[in-house]
Amino acid sequence: MSTVTAEPEVSPREKWLALGALVTSCLAVLLVLLDNTVVVVALPTLANELDAGFSALQWVVDSYTLPFAGLLLMFGHLGDRYGRRRVMIAGLVGIAVMSVVGAVAESVTQVLVARAGMGIAAAAVFPATLAIITTVFRKPRARALGIAAWTAMAGFAVAIGPTIGGWLLNHFTWHSIFWMNLPVAAVAVALTLVFIGESRSEKHGPIDAVGIALSIAAIFLLVWSFIEAPRHGWISAATFGGVAGALALLALFAWWELRAPYPVLDVRLFRIPRFAFPAMALAVSYFAMFGFLFIVSQYFQAVLLMDPLTFGIHSLPFAAAIGIGAPVATWFGYRYGHTVVVVVGMAVLAAGLYWAGQATIDTTYWEIPFGSMILMGGGLGIVTGPVTDSIMSSVPADEAGAGSAVNDTTREVGGALGIAVLGSVLFGRYHEIVSEKLDSYGPIVSTFLSDRERDLIVNSPVSVLEILGRPGLPASVNDLDDPNSLVYAMQDAAMQGWKISAMVMVVSVVVTAIVFAIFMPWSRGTSLVDAATEDSSAPDASPTSGASADEATPGSDEVPPGQSDDGAVVETPEDRVPR
């Protein structure tokens, strides 16, 4: 039977170091996830200045999210093994270096290379942040509050990207979205060195190279197949073969991990409903969110004709709703149980998506987008807080990096698929309608449009900005009030694609909510906060925060319990998060 013991005094220094570790981790999350979405607002500029088509624009986003998603499990595993601070610092430096490559890029190819490099580095940073929080806060109640803060920052950072990107583009060139990373990365590295000591799992063994390779190959092939589906055809052999191959690799990965002595991911965790179904809900929620952010950038700029900064400002309700919803929902999940809160959150998210799908070419911002974004952001925030708490409550402390990597991988795979699938749905409908409109002009179209302009028009809704900015075109091309004009057809095609994409998102979220409600236990279950009543003797902060080496007796060669001989904190089998 659990007993409550007296809590020892925690020194002010330990509390400040723990707080510093939390702030540092949240700053690193801000950097990583800003890079996920800050580029969204620059897509129209890249399309016009670098002659990038719609597929290229998808890859500008997914060249970051694809390696990010594919490598999270590997870096979470390596962080547990070799040290989370060491891996996190390497990732932050990598982001800074590849940002310089992007800042001096002069072609779409160079931008893609820089973004891919940044995604690889970001995969080293992201799982370490949550793992560090779960390690540095040894007192479970403080750990739960830390995770709530991390969750709020994760959602807020993704949603605030368009606003920051818009401000940068309003004052500088698109290269600034890369230059901004350098000072943030430098500050994050400095704070990491000051506040975060090394920590890792005590479990050692051969690196699961086969498992790492299978996980990378499966995720890469799955996302690539969906991104390229419009070009090859949704029912083509290439698409079906790619998806089937990815599923086969995932099955082989699961088979291997069940037999590996030191697996990169303990797939047995997916037998735990409170781990598996929250991971599913998180993936689908981010599928909808990333798909929405990608598509809404086209809508705000191609249909509402907003400049980047105006678009960013008008997306703030979405960011604010996430930032408020996540920590509040985490508390409600602890108080009333994860299941009821997540189901409510997914219902709110679906309602917002459905409402957004009712917008037309004549809809103003205040009629639908404003309110629907609040519902979507609030719903997403309500979902992410409790599911993260549920996932991390199911993971032993010595597998915190791997558990964090699962939490992060489901987000990023869901987000990458959202951009790939929903962007392709919108593009397919848009391409069909606009191609027919251009064909209806006959040979005369070549008198006012070059081949480059025609190709850009049929492949990018935001090319409407270039058409409107070009003088001397006939009214049949650039009259926004004429339903028979080209620009009107382009805007209408984008809205038709948006409506279909919105319905795909609604169905995905609703089906997931139903599955979650049926199979997820409705009993209150265990939250990280609950452990406070089981082991109240744990200190508020672990020696992980900078002071770890100070716990040894001066002048003694004795290694303190819970530390390796290099001063790093190691989790023993007893250091487990209660399930």
Buried (B, 14 or more C-beta within 10 A) or exposed (E): EEEEEEEEEBEEEBBBBBBBBBBBBBBBBBBBBBBBBBBBBBBBBBBBEBBBBBBBBBBBBBBBBBBBBBBBBBBBBBBBBBBBBBBBBBBBBBBBBBBBBBBEBEEBEBBBBBBBBBBBBBBBBBBBBBBBBBBBBBBBBBBBBBBBBBBBBBBBBBBBBBBBBBBBBEEEEBBBBBBBBBEBBEBBBEBBEEBBBBBBBBBEEEBBEBBBBBBBBBBBBBBBBBBBBBEBEEEEEEBBEBBEBBEEBBEBBBEBBEEBEBBBBBBEBBEBBBBBBBBBBBBBBBBBBBBBBBBBBBBBBBBBBBBBBBBBBBBBBBBBBBBBBBBBBBBBBBEEBBBBBBBBBBBBBBBBBBBBBEBBBEBEBEEBBEBBBBBBBBBBBBBBBBBBBBBBBBBBBBBBBBBBBBBBBBBBBBBBBBBBBBBBBBBBBBBBBBBEBBEEBEEEBEEBBEEEBBBBBBBBBBBBBBBBEEEEBEEBBBBEEBEEBBBBBBBBBBBBBBBBBBBBBBEBBBEBBEBBBEEBEEEBBBBBBBBBEBBBEBBBBBBBBBBBBEBBEEEEEEEBEBBBEEBBBBBEEEBBBBE
